[in-house]
Every structure is written in structure tokens, then in C-alpha cells.
Amino acid sequence: MAIFITGSTGYLGSHVASGLLEGHGQKLNLLVRAKDQRSAELKLWRALQLHLDFPRFHHWLNSNVRIFLGDITLPDFGLHKSDYATLVRKTDSVLHIAASLNRKSEKACLNVNLRGTLEVLKFAGRVLAQHGLRRYSHVSTVAVAGMRSNEVVTEAASIDWERSDYDPYARTKKFCEHMARELLPNVPITIFRPSIVLGDSRHGETTQFDMVKAFVFLARRRVLPLRPNDRLDIVNVDFVADSIVTLHQKEKPLYDVYHLSSGVGAPTCRQITDALAKARGRSGPLYAPALAGTFEGIVNWLSNRRGTSVGQLAALLKVFLPYLLWNTVFDNQRVVEETGKSPANFTQYGFPLFEFSSKHHFTYPYREWPEAVGRSV
């Protein structure tokens, strides 16, 4: 029996998969969208090489990992009937991580987040009916809390159906949580809500650059249109992944929802820029919150220049700007108390992330599959 994981080739998913393999020796059934087995293995290697050297990866691939070629948006994941039956028979828990993070596209969010999650829930129901389901874990987001301002939000107070949402991503993820509860009423469900996942506290390397591009752009400005004392709930991916692994493996977690966030310990904008300026040997920026409206207008205008690097950066800033201005943090006492671990402060690891991303021009230096080692046919 194994854990069925969606999204294992994504940034967070690869951290979770490697944690389950290295920390628990867990058997994994991975749904990978690829044209064939060879392509899937290469895709998985590109995702996991941030965590494992090739010999270690190859060991786990041949001993504890089974790849299923499929797509969560397709009926039965697009699998052959016999493969789907095998996946049901060989799965004892589900960890649903895959999602569209395209906050601008309602179509992408509806297709991947809603239709995809519905297929995963139908699959979980079949596992339950055949031999029981130990746990259904769902990675959501703190953005389900909707539009907020100057708040500390607890897990119990997050969902308010009368509150407006920032974007299609937040709206669809909120409904995904609702579907899980409605369609799996008799299954132990654990919902994880990460805040702004940015960087790894152990090193500067990353393979996810969208938010990093916005961070580096703002870090290089001499004047920032932000309020210096606003808190930014940024959390390190290693804390998020470790929390998911620990609680998914636990027989009886204390709660059904966890904020994977920095909580009230989240740094302020000034603390972040001061730490970064000190590391770079420069003076910190000036803050001009009165320019926020003007800056937002310029960003909106530039975001329409599609096909240009300036337009792409502006589009990123347009998406993330509301989350930089809401001065809202998400209480994380549940996960800290239960796991005994706290997130790292972004001021402690922001500079290595800045350096790595700048040096490598927002690309990860992937290693190729060794020629001396064949792949599955």
C-alpha cells in the first residue's frame, strides 16, 4: 500500500515527496502528467534533484515509487481501466497537492482546482469503498480567508462565505475545501493552508521563481510604495513540507485544519528590507505609502503589455500586490504546538534566495539524466 500524491513534480510537492521517502521510507503512487514513462521519470528527476543526488533518486525510483501517467482534470485521471483499478487497490491515503497557481486565469483555476479536485475526491471515495482510506490530506491556502485588512486570522475564523475573494485561485481553493468535507464526510481529513511560500531556510536554491521575481524587483528599489510596519506572512517551504509530512503520517492529528504560516512572528516590511540591505552592504529603501495608488496604477497599465519582459513582471506584481498590502497574518499555533517546530524568519534566509535567483537569472541549473544510467521502457 502507498500514499497517492498529486503535484509531486511541483515545488511544494517535490519537497513533500522527498520528505516522505527520505524521512519515512514511504511507498508512493505518483500521478505525473507526461506522454510516456521515460518523460515522466525525467520530469520527476528534475523536480527531485533539488533534494536528492541521482543515486539516491534512482534508488527510491526503483524501490518505493510507482508512476501513473495521468491528468487530474480527466475522468479517472485518463488512466487505462486496469491502471486505475491498480491505483485504487494500492492506495491507503491521499495527499492532494496539485493546483493551478495562475491567479489571473479563472479558466485554469476552474479546470485544475475544481474539476481536478473533484476527480481526486471521486478516487478517494473509491478507495474508501474498496478497502478504507486512512487519511485525505488537502493542500489549500490562507487566501481562502478572502479580503482582509490588519488582522490576525485563526483557522476557525478563515472561511466566511459572505466575504469577497482576491482572485479565482482563492475562490476555487475555498470551494475545494468545501467539496472535500461534503463528499468525504466519514474520512479523516486534514487541510493545510500555507501562506506566502517563499524560499528554503536551509539554502538559497529554488525552482519556483514567480514570487521571487517580484521580491527581487522590490528589493532593488530605492523607494517602496509600502507601509514599513505592515507584516508579510512569508513562510519557508521546508517548514511547510515538513509539517505536511509529519501530520499526514500522524495517526490522529489534533485538528482538521492547520495554517502553515509565520503567524504573529511574521516580519515587517522594514525588517525584511533592513536585513537584506545589511547583507548587501547598502542602506535600506525609503518608504512612501502615499505612492501605493500611483504604483498600482502603473503596474496595471504595464501588465497589459503582453509579450514583453516588463509586462510579464508587471503582471506578477499585479497578482501579488494585494497580498503585500493587506497587513494580515495567520495564526500558526496549532502546527507549532503539535509538531514542536517553528518557521524560520524570512529575514534570516531572504538574502541567499536573493543571491541565488539573481546569479542564475531566475532559472535553476538542472542536471541531466546520467547517460550511463538507462531509463524505464
Secondary structure, 3 states (H helix, E strand, C coil): CEEEEECCCCHHHHHHHHHHHHHHCCCEEEEECCCCHHHHHHHHHHHHCCCCCHHHHHHHHHHCEEEEECCCCCHHHHCCHHHHHHHHHCEEEEEECCCCCCCCCHHHHHHHHHHHHHHHHHHHHHHHHHHCCCEEEEECCHHHHCCCCCCEECHHHCCCCCCCCCCHHHHHHHHHHHHHHHHCCCCCEEEEEECEECCECCECCCCCCHHHHHHHHHHCCCEECCCCCCECCEECHHHHHHHHHHHHHCCCCCCCEEEECCHHHCCEHHHHHHHHHHHHCCCCCEECHHHHHHHHHHHHHHCCCCCCHHHHHHHHHHHHHHHHHCCCEECCHHHHHHHCCCCCCHHHHHHHHHHHHHHCCCCCCCCCCCCCCCCCC
